[in-house]
Amino acid sequence: MTRLRGSSIARMISLSGAGSMTTRGRCNPTQQEQNIVLTYPLQALSFDRRDRAYALDGAVPPGQIRPIPQAQARSKNGHFGGESMKRRTILQAALAGAAAVAVPHASRAQTARKLSYLTWNIADQEQLFKEEFADFRSANPGVEIEWLDKKGTELPAFYQTQLVAGTAPDVVDLQGAIWVEYAANGGLLDLTPYLKKEPEVAKLFNPDYLASWQYQGKNYMLPFYIAKTLLYYNKTLFKEAELSAPPSTFDELLSYAQKMAKGEKTGLLTLNFDWLYWPLFKMNGIELLTPDMKKAAFNTPQMAAVLDRLAKATDSGAINKISWTGRWVEPNGAFAGNTVGMLHAHSSSYFFVKGQGSWINESTLGVAQAPGYWATPTNHGFGISKSTKNPDLAWAFLKHVTGTKWATRFSQSRKLLTGNIAADRAGLEYLRKDDPLGAQVLQTQLEHT
C-alpha cells in the first residue's frame, strides 16, 4: 500500500466532504468591473440567496424569473436524473427575464455555448478567475461562463440537489473523495477517453496525485489544488523537553507528547476531521476497510488498544483535548498560542497558524512527515457533470484552468500546490523567495506521495 496514491481507505474516509481548507471570502462585484455581466435571479439557477452566479459578457440587470420545478428523485438504478426541465431551459428563462428589463445600452450575445462553474469556498480568487475566463473566451468567442462559489459546508448538499434535478453545473470543484459517490452513481463524466485522446494532458500532472482520482480504472477528475497531512513541531518546546528530532513512530509520537506536557502546555494536537485521524491508526497497521472496500476492518482488539492509548494520553495532557472537540480554528489557534508541541494537520494550516503566531519562524517551527510517512490527502479536483450539454467545451475549460499558465498564477496567488508539475515548480521557487518556511511546508506535499 502506497502512502498516498491508491490509498482507497484514505479516499473512502474522505467521503464526508469535510469543510474546505480555503480562506473564506465573499464576492462584491460592481457593474463597472469588466467581465461581470449578470447577477442571475435566485430562482433561475436555484442558487442560495447568499451566493451569486456570474456570466461573463455585457452587463444586464436581473429580471424576475419563475421558480424551477421540484427536483426529481433518483431513478430506480440509483443514477441521477430529473429531465423535466434541463439547465438549458432554465438559463434560457433567465436570459429572457433579464432581457425584458435590460437597460437600453446593454446587449447580450445570444449563444447556446454556456458553461456553469461551481467552486468550493474560494471566492477570494474572483479577480484571477475573471482573468482566466476572459482568456478562455478569447479562444472560444461567444462562450458564456457562469461562476458560483459555495462554502464547504454547503456545496455537497447543493451539488447533490442539482444532480437530482438534472441541472448540475457543467464543471465542479470537489474536495477529498466525495467525488467517488458521484462517479459511482453516474453523476460525473468519465474523463478517460479525453486523457487517452490527449496524452500530453496527463503528463502535466504529478502521476500520484492524478491517480488518486481514479475509480474502477477510470479518471473522473483533474487536479485543482493538492494537500496532504504533515507534522508541525515547536522547536522551542522540543528543546525544553530535550528532544532533537521529530518522532518517527507512533510510540515516539505519544512519548514525545508526554514529555512536553506540563502546566498549561500539551504535547500534541490534531485537526478534528474524522478522516484526518486515519494516519494515527495506519501507523499501527490498522485498516479501516477490507481490500474490496465493502466491510469494516477496524473492529479489532488492536484498534481498541490504540483508542485506549489515545484516551489515556488525552487524560494526561499529552494530547490536547481540542483535538477531539475543535475543528479548524480552535486547534490551529491553540498551536499558534505557543503552548503545544506538535500539530498534525495539512499544509494550509501553516498559513493560518503563521497569521496568529508571532513566534513562528524557521528557527522555532519545524515541519516533517508524520511517522511512517502516512498522510491523508485533502485534494481539490475538477470534474464534469455527466448531464452537461457541452462536454467537449467543458473539457477544454478544464484543460484551460489546470494548464501550466493559470495553475502557476493560482499557485503563486494562493501559496499552494496544484498538481501541475511545472506550475508547482514555479510556485515553490516563487515562495522560497517570499517565505522560505512556507516553501518547506509545501515541499512535504511532493514527497512520499
Residue pairs with C-beta under 8 A, 6 or more apart in sequence:
1 7
2 208
2 449
3 372
3 373
3 374
3 375
3 448
3 449
4 10
4 208
4 209
4 212
4 228
4 375
4 377
4 448
4 449
5 207
5 208
5 209
5 211
5 212
5 449
6 211
6 212
7 212
7 377
8 289
8 291
8 293
9 278
9 282
9 287
9 288
9 289
9 293
10 177
10 275
10 278
10 375
10 376
10 377
11 176
11 177
11 180
11 212
11 377
12 177
12 180
12 288
12 289
12 293
13 177
13 274
13 275
13 278
13 288
13 376
14 175
14 176
14 177
14 178
14 275
14 376
14 377
14 378
15 176
15 177
15 178
15 180
15 181
16 176
16 178
16 274
16 275
17 152
17 155
17 156
17 174
17 175
17 176
17 178
18 152
18 175
18 176
18 273
18 274
18 275
18 276
18 378
19 121
19 151
19 152
19 153
19 273
19 327
19 328
20 120
20 121
20 122
20 151
20 152
20 155
20 175
20 380
21 227
21 328
21 346
21 348
21 349
21 378
22 120
22 121
22 122
22 124
22 152
22 348
22 414
23 124
24 121
24 123
24 124
24 151
25 123
25 124
26 123
27 52
27 54
27 123
27 126
27 149
29 36
29 39
29 52
29 54
29 126
30 36
31 59
33 130
34 130
34 134
35 56
35 130
35 133
35 134
36 54
36 56
36 59
36 130
37 54
37 55
37 56
37 57
37 58
37 59
37 60
37 108
38 53
38 54
38 55
38 57
38 59
38 60
38 62
38 98
39 52
39 53
39 54
39 62
40 47
40 52
40 53
40 55
40 62
40 65
40 94
40 98
40 146
41 62
41 63
41 64
41 65
41 94
41 97
41 98
42 49
43 65
43 66
43 67
43 68
44 53
44 65
44 68
44 90
44 91
44 93
44 94
44 97
45 53
45 90
45 91
45 94
45 116
45 146
45 148
45 167
46 67
46 68
46 161
46 162
46 165
46 167
47 53
47 148
48 150
48 154
48 158
51 148
51 149
51 150
52 148
53 116
53 146
53 147
53 148
54 145
54 146
54 147
54 148
55 114
55 144
55 145
55 146
56 130
56 133
56 134
56 137
56 144
56 145
57 108
57 109
57 144
58 106
58 107
58 108
58 109
59 106
60 98
60 99
60 102
60 103
60 106
60 108
61 98
61 101
61 102
61 103
61 106
62 97
62 98
62 101
63 94
63 96
63 97
63 98
63 99
63 100
63 101
63 102
64 97
64 101
65 93
65 94
65 97
66 93
68 85
68 90
68 165
68 167
69 84
69 85
69 165
71 82
71 161
71 164
71 165
72 81
72 82
72 83
72 84
72 164
72 165
72 166
73 82
73 164
74 80
74 81
74 164
74 185
75 81
78 185
78 186
79 185
79 186
79 187
80 163
80 164
80 166
80 168
80 185
80 186
80 187
80 386
80 387
81 164
81 166
82 164
82 165
82 166
82 167
83 166
84 166
85 165
85 166
85 167
86 166
86 167
86 387
86 389
87 116
87 166
87 167
87 168
87 387
87 389
88 112
88 114
88 389
90 167
91 114
91 146
95 108
98 108
99 108
102 108
109 142
109 144
111 142
111 143
111 144
113 140
113 142
113 143
113 144
113 390
113 393
114 143
114 144
114 145
114 146
114 390
115 143
115 144
115 145
115 146
115 170
115 171
115 390
115 393
115 394
115 397
116 145
116 146
116 148
116 169
116 170
116 171
117 145
117 146
117 147
117 148
117 169
117 170
117 171
117 397
118 148
118 149
118 150
118 155
118 158
118 159
118 169
118 171
118 172
118 173
119 147
119 148
119 149
119 150
119 173
120 149
120 150
120 152
120 155
120 173
120 174
120 175
120 380
121 149
121 150
121 151
121 152
121 155
122 149
122 173
123 149
125 410
125 413
125 414
128 406
128 409
128 410
128 413
129 147
131 409
132 400
132 401
132 406
132 409
133 145
133 147
135 400
135 406
136 143
136 145
136 396
136 397
136 400
136 401
137 143
137 145
139 400
140 393
140 396
143 393
145 397
146 169
148 169
150 158
152 175
155 174
156 178
159 168
159 169
159 172
159 174
159 182
162 168
162 169
163 182
163 187
163 385
163 387
166 387
167 387
168 187
168 385
168 387
168 388
169 385
170 384
170 385
170 388
170 389
170 390
170 393
170 394
170 397
171 382
171 383
171 384
171 385
171 394
171 397
171 398
172 382
172 383
172 384
172 385
173 224
173 380
173 381
173 382
174 182
174 221
174 380
174 381
174 383
175 378
175 379
175 380
176 275
176 377
176 378
176 379
179 188
179 213
179 220
179 221
179 381
179 383
180 215
181 187
182 188
182 383
183 190
183 215
183 218
183 220
183 383
184 215
186 386
187 385
187 386
188 220
188 221
188 383
188 384
188 385
188 386
189 220
189 383
189 384
189 385
189 386
189 388
189 391
189 394
190 218
190 219
190 220
191 218
191 219
191 220
191 221
191 222
191 383
191 384
191 395
191 398
192 217
192 218
192 219
194 201
194 395
195 201
195 202
195 219
198 399
201 222
201 399
202 210
204 402
204 403
204 404
204 420
204 421
204 422
205 222
205 223
205 402
205 419
205 420
205 421
206 223
206 226
206 419
206 421
206 424
206 446
206 449
208 449
209 223
209 226
209 377
209 379
209 419
209 449
210 219
210 222
210 223
210 419
212 377
212 379
213 219
213 220
213 221
213 222
213 223
213 379
213 381
214 220
220 383
221 381
221 382
221 383
222 381
222 382
222 383
222 398
222 399
222 402
223 379
223 380
223 381
223 382
223 402
223 418
223 419
223 420
224 379
224 380
224 381
224 382
224 401
224 402
224 418
224 419
225 379
225 380
225 410
225 411
225 414
225 416
225 417
225 418
225 419
226 377
226 379
226 380
226 416
226 417
226 418
226 419
226 445
227 346
227 347
227 348
227 377
227 378
227 379
227 416
227 417
227 445
228 346
228 347
228 375
228 376
228 377
228 378
228 379
228 445
228 449
229 276
229 279
229 344
229 345
229 346
229 370
229 375
229 376
229 378
230 344
230 345
230 346
230 347
230 367
230 368
230 369
230 370
230 375
230 441
230 444
230 445
231 246
231 247
231 342
231 343
231 344
231 367
231 368
231 369
231 370
231 371
232 335
232 342
232 343
232 345
232 349
232 350
232 353
232 365
232 366
232 367
233 246
233 341
233 342
233 343
233 365
233 366
233 367
233 368
234 335
234 338
234 340
234 341
234 342
234 364
234 365
234 366
235 363
235 364
235 365
235 366
236 338
236 359
236 364
237 260
237 265
237 340
237 341
238 244
238 256
238 260
238 341
238 366
240 260
241 256
241 259
241 260
241 341
242 259
243 256
243 259
243 260
246 342
246 366
246 368
247 253
247 255
247 256
247 342
247 371
248 371
248 372
249 283
249 371
249 372
250 280
250 283
250 284
250 306
250 371
250 372
252 371
253 268
253 283
253 342
253 371
254 268
254 309
254 313
254 318
254 319
256 267
256 268
256 341
256 342
257 266
257 267
257 268
257 313
257 318
257 319
257 341
257 342
258 267
258 313
258 316
258 318
259 267
260 266
260 267
260 318
260 341
261 267
261 316
261 317
261 318
262 317
264 339
265 339
265 340
265 341
266 317
266 318
266 319
266 320
266 339
266 340
266 341
267 317
267 318
267 319
267 320
267 340
267 341
267 342
268 313
268 318
268 319
268 320
268 323
268 340
268 341
268 342
268 343
268 344
269 319
269 320
269 322
269 323
269 331
269 334
269 335
269 340
269 342
269 343
269 344
269 345
270 276
270 277
270 280
270 319
270 323
270 331
270 343
270 344
270 345
271 323
271 326
271 327
271 328
271 331
271 332
271 344
271 345
271 346
271 349
272 322
272 323
272 324
272 325
272 326
272 327
272 328
272 330
272 331
273 327
275 376
276 344
276 345
276 346
276 376
276 378
278 288
278 374
278 376
279 344
279 370
279 372
279 374
279 375
279 376
280 306
280 310
280 344
281 288
281 298
281 303
281 306
282 372
282 374
283 370
283 371
283 372
283 374
284 302
284 306
285 302
286 297
286 298
286 300
286 302
286 303
286 306
287 297
287 298
288 296
288 297
288 298
289 295
289 296
289 297
290 296
290 297
310 319
313 319
314 320
314 321
314 323
314 324
320 331
320 334
320 340
322 330
322 331
322 334
323 331
326 334
328 352
331 343
331 345
332 343
332 345
332 349
332 352
332 353
332 356
333 356
334 340
335 343
335 349
335 353
335 357
336 352
336 353
336 354
336 355
336 356
336 357
336 360
337 357
338 357
338 359
343 349
343 353
344 370
346 376
346 378
347 416
347 417
347 441
347 442
347 444
347 445
348 416
350 367
350 437
350 438
350 441
351 415
351 438
353 360
354 360
354 437
354 438
360 437
361 437
362 436
362 437
362 440
365 437
367 437
367 440
367 441
367 444
368 444
369 375
369 444
369 447
369 448
373 448
375 448
379 419
382 398
382 401
382 402
384 391
384 394
384 395
384 398
388 394
400 406
401 407
402 418
402 419
402 420
403 420
404 420
404 422
404 423
407 418
407 419
407 420
407 423
407 424
408 420
408 422
408 423
408 426
408 427
410 416
410 418
410 423
411 417
411 418
411 420
411 423
411 424
411 426
411 427
411 430
412 426
412 427
412 430
412 431
415 427
415 431
415 435
415 438
415 442
416 427
416 442
417 424
417 427
417 428
417 442
417 445
417 446
418 424
418 427
424 446
427 442
428 439
428 442
428 443
431 438
431 439
431 442
432 439
